[in-house]
Amino acid sequence: MSLTRHFIRTLSTQNVRVISREVQQALSNRQPVVALESTVITHGMPHPSNVHMAVDLEAIVRNNGAIPATIGVLDGCIHVGLEKSEIERLADPNLKHFKVSRRDLSFVLSQGYSGGTTVSATMLCAHKAGIPVFVTGGIGGVHRDGEDTMDVSADLSELGRTPVAVVCAGVKSILDIGRTLEVLETNGVTVATLGDSDDFPAFFTQTSGHKSPHHVTSIQDCAALINASVNAGIDSGIVIAVPIPEHAAIDGEEIDQAIQLALKEAREHFW
């Protein structure tokens, strides 16, 4: 059989995406749907905390009037909306799961593998399913010394080409936040902090020492921002940065000291 014939037969028989009935109905009825990633399940937290976290996140979405759509890959198929049993499967540390970015999707799908979707892959899958809003903890960015290593998260390029609003607690604290904001600007990504301040948050802390380009003060403003982007046909994403609540925040100096110590130990032992 020629490669072309095999390719055509594979295209006609392989279903690479499944949208859960609940999510399908919500989208058809124009109900609000919120996408959630799954790398935090497969690679971000230990078992069984990862299961509890995923279930709790879905409950929070439901309690606020929306339908959760946790996205992951199972046996070479993208699932938009996971059952609890599927979450438990992705959370199982005894099973092999890939960390699936946009770069990895084609390979993982073609080989029938399973894995957790990163911010970039979740954005892509959400957009293809017609879901315009995605919530995560913190996005990736430019790593420290990124000007030398060129270690820049695929999240940033995805935000530049996929029209999904990403609601998060800012950029992960260990990254170079200033350069990350510069790359987001270059990629045409709208960035706005929600709240009383225009400080850009840093995951564990409410401030990062950098200002957001834009500032919105209410949920209604956020909705108007997303709606304006959709209506204007803007093909890039939006970052809505929501600072961690004050009672849960950690002192910025304490976090920075911990990061500097970790970097020092990494250089001494691994680099």
SERO-4910 file (N, C-alpha, C, O; in steps of 0.05 Angstrom, whole numbers):
BEGIN
 pado doro    nc1    nc2    nc3   cac1   cac2   cac3    cc1    cc2    cc3    oc1    oc2    oc3
  Met    A     17    -24      0      0      0      0     18     25      0     37     27     16
  Ser    A     11     44    -17     27     68    -18     23     85      6      2     82     20
  Leu    A     42    103     12     39    121     35     14    139     32      0    144     51
  Thr    A      8    148      7    -15    165      2    -41    150      9    -59    161     22
  Arg    A    -43    125     -1    -68    110      5    -71    104     34    -93    106     45
  His    A    -49     98     48    -50     93     77    -58    118     92    -73    117    111
  Phe    A    -48    141     83    -54    167     95    -84    173     93    -97    181    112
  Ile    A    -95    169     68   -123    174     64   -141    156     80   -161    165     91
  Arg    A   -133    130     82   -149    111     97   -149    118    127   -169    116    141
  Thr    A   -125    127    137   -123    135    165   -140    159    171   -154    160    191
  Leu    A   -140    179    152   -157    202    156   -186    195    158   -201    208    173
  Ser    A   -195    176    142   -223    169    141   -233    153    165   -257    151    170
  Thr    A   -214    140    180   -222    122    201   -215    132    229   -226    122    249
  Gln    A   -196    150    231   -186    158    257   -201    183    267   -201    204    255
  Asn    A   -214    180    291   -227    203    303   -207    214    324   -201    201    343
  Val    A   -198    239    319   -177    250    336   -188    268    357   -173    279    374
  Arg    A   -214    273    358   -225    291    378   -253    282    386   -270    276    370
  Val    A   -257    281    412   -283    275    424   -291    297    443   -276    305    460
  Ile    A   -315    308    439   -326    329    457   -348    315    473   -366    303    462
  Ser    A   -346    318    499   -365    305    517   -393    315    511   -397    337    501
  Arg    A   -413    298    517   -441    306    512   -448    331    527   -462    348    517
  Glu    A   -439    333    552   -446    356    568   -435    382    556   -449    402    554
  Val    A   -410    381    547   -398    404    534   -411    411    508   -416    434    501
  Gln    A   -417    390    492   -431    394    466   -458    408    470   -464    427    456
  Gln    A   -473    399    490   -499    411    495   -496    439    505   -512    457    496
  Ala    A   -477    445    521   -472    472    531   -465    491    508   -476    513    507
  Leu    A   -448    482    491   -440    498    468   -464    503    449   -468    525    439
  Ser    A   -480    482    445   -503    485    427   -524    504    439   -537    519    425
  Asn    A   -526    504    466   -545    521    480   -534    549    487   -547    565    500
  Arg    A   -509    554    478   -495    579    483   -492    584    513   -493    607    522
  Gln    A   -487    563    528   -481    566    556   -451    571    559   -435    564    541
  Pro    A   -442    585    580   -414    589    584   -399    564    589   -407    547    606
  Val    A   -376    560    575   -359    537    579   -331    547    584   -321    565    571
  Val    A   -318    534    604   -290    542    611   -272    518    607   -276    497    618
  Ala    A   -251    522    591   -231    501    586   -211    500    610   -205    521    621
  Leu    A   -202    476    616   -182    471    637   -161    453    625   -166    435    609
  Glu    A   -136    457    633   -114    441    623   -111    415    640   -125    412    660
  Ser    A    -93    397    630    -90    372    645    -61    366    651    -55    346    664
  Thr    A    -41    382    642    -14    377    649    -10    379    679      7    365    691
  Val    A    -25    396    692    -23    398    721    -32    372    734    -24    366    757
  Ile    A    -49    356    721    -57    330    731    -35    310    726    -28    294    745
  Thr    A    -24    309    702     -4    288    695     24    294    705     39    276    712
  His    A     31    320    707     59    327    714     62    348    736     84    352    745
  Gly    A     40    360    744     42    383    762     40    377    792     52    390    808
  Met    A     24    356    798     19    350    826     21    320    831     16    305    813
  Pro    A     27    312    856     29    284    863      1    272    866    -19    286    870
  His    A      0    246    863    -25    231    867    -29    226    897     -9    219    910
  Pro    A    -53    229    908    -78    234    895    -87    263    895   -109    270    888
  Ser    A    -68    281    903    -75    309    904    -83    319    877   -100    337    874
  Asn    A    -71    308    856    -78    317    829   -107    311    822   -120    327    808
  Val    A   -118    288    831   -146    282    826   -164    301    841   -183    312    830
  His    A   -158    305    867   -174    323    883   -174    352    871   -195    365    870
  Met    A   -151    361    863   -149    388    851   -166    390    826   -181    410    823
  Ala    A   -164    370    808   -179    372    783   -209    372    788   -224    387    775
  Val    A   -218    355    807   -247    353    813   -256    380    826   -278    389    820
  Asp    A   -239    391    844   -246    416    857   -248    439    837   -266    456    839
  Leu    A   -229    439    818   -230    461    798   -256    460    782   -268    480    776
  Glu    A   -264    435    774   -289    433    759   -312    442    776   -331    454    765
  Ala    A   -312    436    802   -334    444    819   -335    474    822   -357    486    822
  Ile    A   -312    487    823   -311    517    824   -324    529    799   -339    548    801
  Val    A   -317    518    776   -329    528    751   -359    525    751   -374    543    744
  Arg    A   -368    501    760   -397    496    761   -411    515    780   -433    525    775
  Asn    A   -399    519    803   -411    536    824   -413    565    815   -428    581    827
  Asn    A   -398    572    794   -399    599    784   -415    601    757   -413    621    743
  Gly    A   -431    580    752   -450    581    730   -441    573    703   -454    579    683
  Ala    A   -418    560    701   -407    552    676   -403    521    675   -404    508    696
  Ile    A   -397    511    651   -392    483    648   -362    479    644   -350    491    626
  Pro    A   -349    462    660   -320    457    657   -315    438    634   -330    419    630
  Ala    A   -293    443    620   -284    426    598   -255    420    602   -238    433    590
  Thr    A   -248    401    619   -220    393    622   -211    379    597   -225    361    587
  Ile    A   -189    386    586   -179    376    560   -155    358    565   -136    366    580
  Gly    A   -154    335    552   -132    317    554   -131    299    530   -150    299    514
  Val    A   -110    283    528   -108    263    506   -108    235    518    -92    229    536
  Leu    A   -126    218    508   -128    190    516   -127    172    492   -144    174    474
  Asp    A   -108    154    491   -106    134    470   -107    147    442   -121    138    424
  Gly    A    -92    169    439    -90    182    413   -114    198    405   -118    203    381
  Cys    A   -130    206    424   -154    222    418   -156    245    438   -154    242    462
  Ile    A   -161    269    427   -165    293    444   -193    291    456   -213    288    442
  His    A   -194    293    482   -220    294    496   -225    322    507   -208    333    522
  Val    A   -247    334    499   -255    360    509   -278    356    528   -301    352    520
  Gly    A   -271    356    554   -291    348    574   -285    320    583   -290    301    569
  Leu    A   -273    317    607   -266    291    617   -285    281    639   -294    297    656
  Glu    A   -290    255    638   -305    242    660   -285    239    684   -261    240    680
  Lys    A   -296    235    708   -279    232    731   -260    208    728   -237    208    736
  Ser    A   -271    186    716   -254    162    712   -231    168    693   -209    157    696
  Glu    A   -235    186    674   -214    194    655   -193    212    669   -169    210    663
  Ile    A   -203    229    686   -185    246    702   -167    227    720   -143    231    722
  Glu    A   -180    208    732   -165    189    749   -144    173    733   -123    167    744
  Arg    A   -151    167    709   -131    153    692   -107    171    686    -84    162    687
  Leu    A   -112    196    679    -90    214    673    -74    220    698    -50    225    697
  Ala    A    -86    217    721    -73    223    747    -56    199    757    -41    203    775
  Asp    A    -60    176    745    -47    152    755    -17    152    750     -8    153    727
  Pro    A     -1    153    771     29    155    767     41    129    756     64    129    749
  Asn    A     26    108    756     36     82    746     33     79    715     43     60    703
  Leu    A     19     99    703     15     98    674     33    119    661     39    140    673
  Lys    A     41    114    637     58    133    622     41    154    609     23    148    593
  His    A     47    179    615     33    201    602     52    221    591     72    228    605
  Phe    A     47    231    568     64    252    556     55    279    565     32    284    572
  Lys    A     74    298    566     68    326    569     64    337    541     83    339    526
  Val    A     39    344    534     32    349    506     29    379    501      9    391    510
  Ser    A     48    390    487     47    417    477     37    416    448     33    395    438
  Arg    A     32    439    436     24    440    407     44    423    391     36    407    374
  Arg    A     70    426    397     90    411    382     86    381    382     93    367    363
  Asp    A     75    371    405     74    342    409     47    329    400     46    305    399
  Leu    A     27    346    395      0    335    390      0    315    367    -11    293    370
  Ser    A     11    322    344     10    304    321     22    277    327     11    256    320
  Phe    A     46    277    341     59    252    347     43    235    367     39    211    362
  Val    A     34    247    388     19    233    409     -7    221    397    -14    199    403
  Leu    A    -21    237    381    -45    227    368    -39    204    349    -54    184    349
  Ser    A    -18    207    333    -13    186    313     -4    160    325     -9    139    314
  Gln    A      8    161    349     18    136    362     -2    124    382      3    103    393
  Gly    A    -25    138    386    -44    127    404    -37    130    433    -47    115    450
  Tyr    A    -21    150    439    -12    154    467    -31    172    482    -50    183    471
  Ser    A    -26    175    508    -42    192    526    -25    213    539      0    209    541
  Gly    A    -37    235    547    -21    256    560    -37    279    569    -61    282    562
  Gly    A    -24    296    584    -36    321    594    -29    344    575     -6    347    567
  Thr    A    -49    360    569    -44    383    551    -34    407    566    -45    414    587
  Thr    A    -14    420    555     -3    445    567    -21    468    560    -42    465    547
  Val    A    -12    492    568    -27    516    561    -30    519    531    -52    524    521
  Ser    A     -9    515    516    -10    519    487    -28    499    474    -45    506    457
  Ala    A    -26    473    481    -43    453    468    -72    456    477    -90    452    461
  Thr    A    -76    463    502   -104    467    512   -117    490    498   -140    489    490
  Met    A   -102    512    494   -113    535    478   -122    526    450   -144    533    441
  Leu    A   -104    512    437   -110    503    410   -135    485    409   -152    489    392
  Cys    A   -136    465    427   -159    447    427   -185    461    435   -206    456    424
  Ala    A   -183    480    454   -206    495    462   -217    512    438   -241    512    433
  His    A   -199    525    424   -207    541    402   -220    524    380   -241    532    369
  Lys    A   -209    501    374   -220    483    354   -248    473    362   -265    468    345
  Ala    A   -253    471    388   -279    462    398   -299    485    401   -322    480    407
  Gly    A   -290    510    397   -308    533    400   -310    544    428   -330    556    435
  Ile    A   -289    539    444   -289    549    472   -271    573    474   -247    570    469
  Pro    A   -280    597    480   -263    621    479   -249    628    505   -233    647    505
  Val    A   -255    614    527   -243    621    553   -230    597    566   -241    575    566
  Phe    A   -206    601    576   -190    579    588   -178    590    614   -167    612    614
  Val    A   -180    574    635   -169    582    661   -146    564    668   -148    539    666
  Thr    A   -124    576    678   -101    560    687    -88    575    710    -95    597    716
  Gly    A    -68    562    723    -54    574    745    -36    597    736    -40    620    744
  Gly    A    -17    590    720      2    611    710     12    602    683     16    578    678
  Ile    A     17    621    665     27    614    638     58    612    639     71    622    657
  Gly    A     69    599    619     97    598    616    107    624    604     92    642    598
  Gly    A    134    626    600    145    651    590    174    648    583    184    626    576
  Val    A    188    671    584    217    671    578    231    663    604    227    675    625
  His    A    248    643    602    263    634    625    286    653    631    295    668    614
  Arg    A    294    654    656    317    671    664    341    662    647    346    639    643
  Asp    A    356    682    637    378    678    619    368    668    592    383    656    576
  Gly    A    342    673    586    330    665    561    343    678    536    341    667    514
  Glu    A    355    701    541    368    715    518    392    699    508    402    703    486
  Asp    A    403    681    526    425    664    518    416    636    510    426    624    491
  Thr    A    397    625    526    389    597    521    367    595    500    362    573    490
  Met    A    353    617    495    329    616    477    307    598    488    291    588    472
  Asp    A    307    594    514    286    578    527    262    595    531    259    609    552
  Val    A    243    594    512    219    610    513    195    591    510    194    575    491
  Ser    A    176    593    528    153    575    527    136    578    502    133    600    491
  Ala    A    126    555    492    108    556    469     82    569    475     66    576    457
  Asp    A     76    573    501     52    587    509     50    615    496     29    624    488
  Leu    A     73    628    494     74    656    484     67    657    455     52    675    446
  Ser    A     79    639    439     72    639    410     43    631    405     30    640    387
  Glu    A     33    612    422      6    604    419    -13    627    425    -33    631    411
  Leu    A     -7    642    446    -23    666    452    -23    686    429    -43    701    426
  Gly    A     -2    686    413     -1    705    391    -16    696    367    -20    712    348
  Arg    A    -26    671    366    -40    662    342    -66    647    347    -79    639    328
  Thr    A    -74    645    372    -99    630    378   -117    648    395   -110    656    417
  Pro    A   -141    655    384   -159    674    398   -174    662    421   -198    657    419
  Val    A   -160    656    443   -172    646    468   -163    665    490   -140    672    492
  Ala    A   -182    671    508   -175    687    532   -166    669    554   -180    650    562
  Val    A   -142    674    564   -130    657    585   -130    672    611   -117    692    614
  Val    A   -146    662    629   -149    674    656   -129    660    674   -130    635    677
  Cys    A   -111    674    687    -90    661    703    -80    680    725    -89    703    727
  Ala    A    -62    670    741    -50    686    762    -24    699    753     -7    705    770
  Gly    A    -21    703    727      3    716    717     22    696    706     15    673    698
  Val    A     48    703    705     69    686    696     82    672    720     84    684    741
  Lys    A     91    648    716    103    633    737    127    649    748    143    660    733
  Ser    A    130    649    775    149    666    788    178    661    781    194    680    782
  Ile    A    185    637    773    212    630    767    222    642    741    246    641    735
  Leu    A    204    653    725    210    662    698    219    692    698    217    705    718
  Asp    A    229    700    675    236    728    671    211    743    662    204    743    638
  Ile    A    197    755    681    170    766    675    172    791    657    155    794    640
  Gly    A    192    807    661    195    831    644    198    823    614    184    834    597
  Arg    A    216    805    609    220    796    581    195    781    570    189    782    547
  Thr    A    181    766    588    157    753    579    136    773    570    123    769    549
  Leu    A    133    795    585    114    815    577    122    828    550    105    835    534
  Glu    A    148    831    546    158    842    520    151    823    497    142    833    476
  Val    A    155    797    501    148    778    480    118    778    474    110    776    451
  Leu    A    102    779    495     73    781    491     66    805    475     48    804    458
  Glu    A     78    828    480     73    852    465     80    848    435     65    855    417
  Thr    A    104    836    431    113    830    403     93    813    388     89    816    364
  Asn    A     81    794    403     62    775    390     34    786    389     16    772    380
  Gly    A     30    811    397      4    823    395    -17    813    414    -41    813    408
  Val    A     -8    804    438    -26    793    458    -35    815    477    -19    828    489
  Thr    A    -61    818    480    -73    836    499    -68    825    527    -75    803    533
  Val    A    -57    842    545    -52    834    573    -65    854    591    -61    878    588
  Ala    A    -82    845    609    -96    862    628    -97    849    655   -102    826    658
  Thr    A    -92    865    676    -96    856    704   -124    862    712   -134    884    707
  Leu    A   -137    843    725   -164    848    737   -161    854    766   -148    840    781
  Gly    A   -173    877    775   -172    884    803   -168    914    807   -172    930    789
  Asp    A   -160    920    831   -157    949    839   -130    960    830   -127    985    830
  Ser    A   -111    943    822    -85    953    815    -77    945    787    -88    925    777
  Asp    A    -59    960    775    -50    952    748    -23    936    750    -10    932    730
  Asp    A    -15    928    774      8    912    777      4    885    764    -18    873    767
  Phe    A     24    875    750     22    848    738     30    828    760     52    830    771
  Pro    A     13    808    765     19    789    787     40    768    778     46    765    755
  Ala    A     51    754    798     71    734    793     65    708    807     81    698    822
  Phe    A     41    697    801     33    671    810     30    669    840      7    671    850
  Phe    A     52    667    855     50    665    885     46    692    898     37    694    921
  Thr    A     51    714    883     50    741    894     32    759    878     28    754    854
  Gln    A     22    779    891      3    797    877     17    816    858      5    827    840
  Thr    A     43    821    862     57    840    846     83    827    836     94    808    849
  Ser    A     93    837    814    118    826    802    139    847    798    162    841    790
  Gly    A    132    872    804    150    894    798    146    905    770    160    923    761
  His    A    126    894    756    120    903    729     91    911    727     74    901    742
  Lys    A     85    930    710     57    939    706     45    924    682     59    918    662
  Ser    A     19    919    683      5    908    660      0    931    640     -3    954    648
  Pro    A      0    924    614     -6    945    595    -34    956    598    -40    979    591
  His    A    -53    939    608    -80    947    611    -91    938    638    -79    921    652
  His    A   -114    950    646   -124    945    673   -155    945    671   -166    965    661
  Val    A   -168    924    681   -197    923    682   -205    919    711   -191    906    727
  Thr    A   -228    930    718   -236    930    746   -259    912    753   -266    909    776
  Ser    A   -271    900    733   -295    883    738   -297    860    719   -284    860    698
  Ile    A   -313    840    727   -318    817    709   -331    827    684   -326    816    662
  Gln    A   -349    847    686   -362    857    663   -342    869    643   -345    866    618
  Asp    A   -322    883    653   -301    894    636   -286    871    621   -279    874    598
  Cys    A   -281    849    636   -267    826    623   -284    815    601   -273    809    579
  Ala    A   -310    812    606   -327    801    585   -328    820    561   -328    810    538
  Ala    A   -329    846    566   -329    865    544   -303    864    528   -304    866    503
  Leu    A   -281    860    542   -255    857    528   -255    833    510   -246    835    487
  Ile    A   -264    810    520   -264    786    504   -283    789    480   -277    782    458
  Asn    A   -306    800    485   -327    804    465   -317    822    443   -321    817    419
  Ala    A   -303    844    450   -292    863    430   -272    849    413   -271    854    388
  Ser    A   -255    833    425   -234    818    409   -247    799    389   -238    797    366
  Val    A   -268    784    399   -281    765    381   -295    780    358   -292    772    335
  Asn    A   -309    802    364   -324    816    344   -306    830    324   -313    833    301
  Ala    A   -282    838    333   -263    851    315   -248    830    298   -233    838    280
  Gly    A   -251    805    304   -237    784    289   -207    784    294   -192    776    276
  Ile    A   -199    791    318   -171    791    325   -162    762    330   -174    748    346
  Asp    A   -141    754    317   -133    726    317   -113    719    339   -103    696    339
  Ser    A   -107    737    356    -89    731    378   -104    729    404   -128    736    406
  Gly    A    -91    717    425   -104    712    450   -104    736    469    -93    758    462
  Ile    A   -115    732    492   -116    752    513   -106    739    539   -113    716    545
  Val    A    -90    753    554    -83    745    581    -97    763    601    -93    787    602
  Ile    A   -115    751    617   -127    766    639   -114    756    665   -119    733    674
  Ala    A    -98    773    677    -83    765    700    -98    773    726   -104    796    731
  Val    A   -104    752    742   -119    756    766   -100    750    790    -93    727    794
  Pro    A    -93    771    805    -74    767    828    -85    747    848   -109    746    853
  Ile    A    -67    731    859    -74    712    880    -86    728    904    -77    750    909
  Pro    A   -106    717    917   -118    732    940    -97    738    961    -78    722    965
  Glu    A   -100    760    975    -79    769    994    -74    748   1016    -51    744   1024
  His    A    -95    735   1025    -91    716   1047    -75    691   1039    -64    677   1055
  Ala    A    -74    686   1013    -60    663   1003    -33    670    991    -17    652    984
  Ala    A    -27    696    988     -2    704    975     22    700    994     19    700   1018
  Ile    A     45    697    981     70    695    996     87    720    991     85    732    970
  Asp    A    102    728   1011    118    752   1008    137    749    984    151    729    981
  Gly    A    138    770    967    154    769    943    183    765    948    197    751    933
  Glu    A    193    777    969    222    774    976    229    746    984    250    735    977
  Glu    A    210    733    998    214    705   1007    215    687    982    232    669    980
  Ile    A    196    692    963    196    676    939    221    679    923    233    660    913
  Asp    A    230    705    920    254    710    904    279    697    916    296    686    902
  Gln    A    281    697    943    303    684    956    303    654    951    324    642    946
  Ala    A    280    642    952    278    614    947    286    607    918    299    587    913
  Ile    A    277    624    899    283    620    871    313    623    866    326    607    852
  Gln    A    325    643    878    354    648    875    370    624    886    390    616    875
  Leu    A    361    614    909    375    591    921    373    566    903    392    552    899
  Ala    A    349    562    892    344    539    875    361    541    849    373    521    840
  Leu    A    363    565    838    379    569    814    409    565    820    424    553    804
  Lys    A    418    574    844    446    570    852    452    541    854    473    531    844
  Glu    A    435    526    867    439    497    871    438    482    844    453    463    839
  Ala    A    421    491    826    419    479    799    444    483    784    454    465    770
  Arg    A    455    507    785    480    513    771    503    496    782    520    487    767
  Glu    A    504    493    808    526    479    821    525    449    815    546    436    812
  His    A    501    438    813    499    409    812    491    398    784    496    374    778
  Phe    A    478    415    767    468    404    742    478    418    717    477    406    696
  Trp    A    487    443    719    493    458    695    524    458    691    533    470    671
***
